[in-house]
């Protein structure tokens, strides 16, 4: 990522001209893509059901923050790795009396992790920077965050800082459970198996999901846990959805909502 973090003015101009950091919805291209970095942690590509395109997330914390935003129906667009133009960051840094990060003729390019849009008519936008608490002890990091905050202020964008303490435990556990059972190499019959299961268990809305899956396995002579594995993958691929503020252990069959009978992976995977 170092190569993309420090760029000359000409390199910045060419990157914007190539379409990076430009567009909305399906046409937006993030400033940084996961395949362009070498991450010490885990990076993700995930299908956004808000924008309909694949998003590029550079840490698990970013992914968790994105997942919560992607479930928020009041948000109309999510743009990840959103860059601020160099002229703006240079200006606000000078006005604030903060030294703009620079190495020779190369400048640090400020990006925010998630730029959220709520209403195209009101043009309300919120920039979300995601940081682990431990890195906030670094003075250089704090100075960079202040420049980013002022960039947002200059452009009329609300700015928020999110740490791991701001991610609700239940939602995080739900996301981990869904993706923890994800199979990246699904059988061709996966969709039909899922829908066959769905057509049976939806008739028992008050029955616990785990119990219904166990009973289905017995009726159809399947290995114990097979149906629940199908359900977890159906959640991961967004064939089914549920209210992720509720613990997955408490799900009843009636809590599932079928949104599609087709798998659309969006190239979802984790790397690193």
C-alpha positions as CSV (number, residue, x, y, z in Angstrom):
1,X,0.0,0.0,0.0
2,X,3.0,2.3,0.5
3,X,3.2,2.8,-3.3
4,X,-0.3,4.2,-3.4
5,X,-0.1,6.1,-0.2
6,X,2.7,8.4,-1.5
7,X,2.2,10.0,-4.9
8,X,3.5,13.0,-6.9
9,X,1.0,15.6,-8.0
10,X,1.2,14.3,-11.5
11,X,0.5,10.7,-10.3
12,X,-2.4,11.9,-8.3
13,X,-3.8,13.7,-11.4
14,X,-3.4,10.7,-13.6
15,X,-5.1,8.4,-11.0
16,X,-8.2,10.7,-10.8
17,X,-8.3,11.0,-14.6
18,X,-8.3,7.2,-14.8
19,X,-11.6,7.2,-12.8
20,X,-10.3,6.3,-9.4
21,X,-12.2,8.0,-6.6
22,X,-14.8,9.1,-9.1
23,X,-18.5,8.2,-9.7
24,X,-21.4,7.0,-7.6
25,X,-23.2,3.7,-7.2
26,X,-22.2,1.1,-9.8
27,X,-19.8,3.5,-11.6
28,X,-17.7,4.4,-8.5
29,X,-14.1,3.2,-8.5
30,X,-12.3,3.1,-5.2
31,X,-8.9,4.8,-4.9
32,X,-7.4,1.6,-3.6
33,X,-8.3,-2.0,-4.5
34,X,-7.4,-5.0,-2.3
35,X,-5.2,-6.6,-5.0
36,X,-3.0,-3.4,-5.0
37,X,-1.9,-3.8,-1.5
38,X,0.0,-6.2,0.7
39,X,-2.0,-6.4,3.9
40,X,-0.7,-7.6,7.3
41,X,-4.3,-8.3,8.3
42,X,-7.3,-9.5,6.3
43,X,-8.7,-7.7,3.3
44,X,-12.1,-8.3,1.8
45,X,-14.0,-7.9,-1.5
46,X,-17.7,-7.9,-0.8
47,X,-20.9,-7.4,-2.8
48,X,-22.7,-4.2,-1.6
49,X,-26.5,-4.6,-1.7
50,X,-26.7,-0.8,-1.3
51,X,-24.7,0.1,-4.4
52,X,-24.9,-3.2,-6.3
53,X,-21.1,-3.4,-6.9
54,X,-18.1,-5.1,-5.3
55,X,-16.5,-3.0,-2.5
56,X,-12.8,-3.2,-1.4
57,X,-12.2,-3.2,2.3
58,X,-8.7,-3.2,3.8
59,X,-9.3,-4.7,7.3
60,X,-11.8,-6.8,9.2
61,X,-12.8,-3.7,11.2
62,X,-13.6,-1.9,7.9
63,X,-15.6,-4.9,6.7
64,X,-17.6,-5.0,9.9
65,X,-18.3,-1.3,9.7
66,X,-19.3,-1.6,6.1
67,X,-21.6,-4.6,6.8
68,X,-23.6,-2.6,9.3
69,X,-23.9,0.3,6.9
70,X,-24.9,-2.0,4.1
71,X,-27.8,-3.2,6.2
72,X,-29.0,0.3,6.9
73,X,-31.8,1.1,4.5
74,X,-31.5,4.9,5.1
75,X,-28.1,4.8,3.3
76,X,-28.4,5.1,-0.5
77,X,-24.7,4.8,-1.5
78,X,-21.4,3.6,0.0
79,X,-18.1,4.6,-1.5
80,X,-15.0,3.0,0.1
81,X,-11.4,4.2,0.0
82,X,-12.7,7.7,-1.0
83,X,-9.9,10.2,-1.8
84,X,-9.7,13.9,-1.0
85,X,-8.0,16.0,-3.7
86,X,-4.5,17.0,-2.8
87,X,-5.2,20.8,-3.1
88,X,-7.8,20.5,-0.3
89,X,-5.6,18.5,2.1
90,X,-2.7,20.9,1.5
91,X,-4.9,23.9,2.1
92,X,-6.5,22.7,5.3
93,X,-3.2,21.5,6.7
94,X,-1.6,24.9,6.2
95,X,-4.6,26.7,7.7
96,X,-4.5,24.3,10.7
97,X,-0.8,24.7,11.2
98,X,-0.3,20.9,10.7
99,X,2.6,19.6,8.5
100,X,1.2,17.8,5.5
101,X,2.9,14.4,5.2
102,X,5.4,14.5,2.4
103,X,8.4,12.4,1.2
104,X,10.5,14.3,-1.3
105,X,8.1,15.3,-4.2
106,X,5.5,12.7,-3.1
107,X,2.6,13.5,-0.9
108,X,0.4,11.4,1.4
109,X,-3.0,11.0,-0.2
110,X,-5.8,11.2,2.3
111,X,-8.7,8.8,1.9
112,X,-11.6,8.0,4.1
113,X,-12.7,4.4,4.6
114,X,-16.4,4.8,3.9
115,X,-18.3,7.7,2.4
116,X,-22.0,7.3,3.0
117,X,-24.8,9.1,1.1
118,X,-28.3,9.3,2.5
119,X,-30.4,11.3,0.2
120,X,-29.4,12.5,-3.3
121,X,-31.7,15.5,-3.0
122,X,-30.3,16.8,0.3
123,X,-26.7,15.6,-0.6
124,X,-26.1,14.6,3.0
125,X,-22.9,12.7,3.3
126,X,-20.9,11.2,6.2
127,X,-17.3,10.1,6.0
128,X,-16.4,7.2,8.3
129,X,-12.8,6.5,9.3
130,X,-12.2,3.2,10.9
131,X,-9.3,2.8,13.3
132,X,-8.3,0.3,16.0
133,X,-7.9,2.1,19.3
134,X,-4.2,1.1,19.7
135,X,-3.2,3.2,16.6
136,X,-4.9,6.3,18.0
137,X,-2.0,6.5,20.5
138,X,0.3,7.6,17.6
139,X,0.6,11.4,17.3
140,X,1.2,11.2,13.5
141,X,-2.0,9.2,13.1
142,X,-4.0,11.7,15.1
143,X,-2.6,14.6,13.0
144,X,-3.6,12.8,9.8
145,X,-7.1,12.3,11.2
146,X,-7.4,16.0,12.0
147,X,-6.4,16.9,8.4
148,X,-9.0,14.4,7.1
149,X,-11.7,15.8,9.5
150,X,-10.9,19.3,8.2
151,X,-11.1,18.1,4.6
152,X,-14.6,16.8,5.3
153,X,-15.5,20.1,6.9
154,X,-14.3,22.0,3.9
155,X,-16.5,19.9,1.6
156,X,-19.6,20.0,3.8
157,X,-19.2,16.3,4.8
158,X,-20.0,15.0,8.3
159,X,-17.0,13.1,9.7
160,X,-17.1,10.1,12.1
161,X,-14.4,8.0,13.7
162,X,-15.3,4.4,14.5
163,X,-13.2,2.0,16.6
164,X,-13.8,-1.7,17.5
165,X,-15.7,-0.5,20.6
166,X,-18.3,1.1,18.3
167,X,-19.1,-2.2,16.6
168,X,-22.0,-3.8,18.5
169,X,-21.0,-7.3,19.7
170,X,-24.2,-9.0,18.5
171,X,-23.8,-7.7,14.9
172,X,-20.2,-8.6,14.9
173,X,-21.0,-12.2,16.1
174,X,-23.7,-12.5,13.4
175,X,-21.3,-11.4,10.6
176,X,-18.6,-13.8,11.9
177,X,-21.1,-16.7,12.1
178,X,-22.5,-16.1,8.6
179,X,-19.1,-15.7,6.9
180,X,-17.4,-18.3,9.1
181,X,-19.4,-21.0,7.4
182,X,-19.0,-19.6,3.9
183,X,-18.2,-22.1,1.2
184,X,-16.4,-20.5,-1.8
185,X,-16.9,-23.5,-4.0
186,X,-20.6,-24.2,-4.0
187,X,-22.2,-27.2,-5.7
188,X,-24.4,-26.5,-8.7
189,X,-27.4,-27.8,-6.8
190,X,-26.9,-25.3,-3.9
191,X,-29.7,-22.9,-4.9
192,X,-32.2,-25.7,-5.4
193,X,-31.2,-27.3,-2.1
194,X,-31.6,-24.0,-0.2
195,X,-35.0,-23.3,-1.7
196,X,-36.3,-26.8,-1.0
197,X,-35.2,-26.3,2.6
198,X,-36.9,-22.9,2.7
199,X,-40.2,-24.1,1.4
200,X,-40.4,-26.6,4.2
201,X,-39.2,-24.6,7.2
202,X,-41.2,-21.4,6.4
203,X,-44.3,-23.3,7.3
204,X,-43.1,-23.4,11.0
205,X,-42.3,-19.7,11.7
206,X,-42.2,-20.2,15.5
207,X,-39.8,-23.0,15.4
208,X,-36.1,-22.3,16.2
209,X,-34.1,-22.3,13.0
210,X,-31.4,-24.7,14.4
211,X,-34.1,-27.1,15.4
212,X,-35.9,-26.9,12.1
213,X,-32.7,-27.6,10.3
214,X,-31.9,-30.6,12.5
215,X,-35.4,-32.0,11.9
216,X,-35.0,-31.4,8.1
217,X,-31.7,-33.3,8.2
218,X,-33.4,-36.3,9.8
219,X,-36.4,-36.3,7.4
220,X,-34.1,-36.3,4.4
221,X,-31.4,-38.6,5.7
222,X,-28.7,-35.8,5.6
223,X,-25.7,-35.5,7.9
224,X,-26.4,-33.6,11.1
225,X,-25.7,-29.9,10.6
226,X,-25.9,-30.0,6.8
227,X,-29.1,-27.9,6.5
228,X,-27.7,-25.3,8.9
229,X,-24.6,-25.1,6.8
230,X,-26.8,-24.4,3.8
231,X,-28.6,-21.6,5.7
232,X,-25.3,-20.0,6.8
233,X,-24.2,-19.9,3.1
234,X,-27.6,-18.6,2.1
235,X,-27.1,-15.7,4.5
236,X,-23.5,-15.1,3.3
237,X,-24.6,-15.0,-0.3
238,X,-27.7,-12.9,0.6
239,X,-30.3,-15.4,-0.6
240,X,-31.8,-14.9,2.9
241,X,-31.5,-12.0,5.3
242,X,-32.4,-11.3,8.9
243,X,-32.3,-8.5,11.4
244,X,-28.6,-8.7,12.4
245,X,-29.3,-6.8,15.7
246,X,-30.8,-10.1,16.9
247,X,-28.5,-13.0,17.9
248,X,-28.3,-15.7,15.3
249,X,-28.7,-18.3,18.1
250,X,-32.3,-17.0,18.7
251,X,-33.5,-17.1,15.1
252,X,-36.9,-18.6,14.4
253,X,-37.8,-19.8,10.9
254,X,-40.1,-16.8,10.7
255,X,-37.2,-14.4,11.1
256,X,-35.8,-15.3,7.8
257,X,-36.6,-13.2,4.8
258,X,-36.1,-14.7,1.3
259,X,-34.7,-11.9,-1.0
260,X,-33.5,-14.0,-3.9
261,X,-33.3,-17.6,-5.1
262,X,-30.2,-16.9,-7.1
263,X,-26.6,-16.8,-5.8
264,X,-24.9,-13.5,-6.5
265,X,-21.4,-13.7,-4.9
266,X,-20.1,-10.4,-6.2
267,X,-16.7,-12.0,-6.0
268,X,-17.0,-12.1,-2.2
269,X,-13.9,-13.4,-0.5
270,X,-11.4,-12.7,2.2
271,X,-7.6,-12.5,1.5
272,X,-4.6,-12.0,3.6
